[in-house]
Amino acid sequence: MYLPEAFKGINPSLISKRSGLLDFIVSELNESGMLQNQIDTSNGHYRTVELVYQPRRDEDDVASGSVQSCTGGTTYGETSELINITPSTEGATHTWTADLTDLEQRCQSDEMYWARQMAAAMSVMRRKISTDSATQVDALVGSFEDGTTDKTIATKSGNAWLTDPIEEITYEYDLMQAPGTPFVFGVGDISKYFKATEAGCCAQFNVDLGEYAAQNPIVFMEDDSVRKAVTTSKFLSTIPGAIQMIRYNEFRGETREIDQPTYKQYTVIDPVNGLEYDFWAKFDCGNWFFGLKLAYKFVGLPDDIFFTDDELSGVNYINKWTVSNL
């Protein structure tokens, strides 16, 4: 008997981890899809996206009074940033060999066996990409409005839950003039806090914490990889659009798809999060060899979207927090 059938669906090859950050980054809310369509494949080993933008104009360039001027003002040109993906070093690959004796010994159809192998391969790819998302996003952390890169907040005073995290997160993103709702990621002190707000328990000063949280737009998502990247006493936050996962599929397109009796290559889509992987299968010496791969990297907003004398210089809406309780 196959283990999931004997143990009520527990399948070790499919046990996943909480990956809120990755789920958020590849969500329709965060991705427009436009960036992916600009990937240039003409430069050999590199895959390049050119990101064109114009920094925010400075308030000092606005004159006092309402008088028509016949002289020219500041010339504002566009700038750009090249984002390269190097498939040989950036991304992830998982390969495996089919054990045909397993199929022969099991009372399963060919379709069920191959589907189970593909599901297990996609599961481990998701976990690896989730780990990379946390470590790479942690390296992208920018400044708050005051120039600091790590804010300290308290979630509890003794045994009483506080409103401080909701107040501070909302306040800081207001100061940064954030054009979107803050999303918070982690597991540890901050996840315990948001679970408490869901329970609607009361805070220190007779404030209904559940009602308070419902009135303030903050979204919390658990992520085990963030916990490992920044520890249980810290967490990360961002807004939609501030982080993108740039990716490249080598086997996408009719001219790159191959379907031969002993060799196949094309792309397959993960039904869990919608990521598209390159897939290949090769029959050699009596065995089938398989692989999934994807070239990718996680990037934030350019460093110069705000001029150096702008009050938001250094802000990229990717932020880190430390929980230090009273």
Order of alpha helices (4+ residues) and beta strands (2+ residues): alpha-alpha-beta-beta-beta-beta-alpha-alpha-beta-beta-beta-alpha-beta-alpha-alpha-beta-alpha-beta-beta-beta-beta-beta-beta-beta
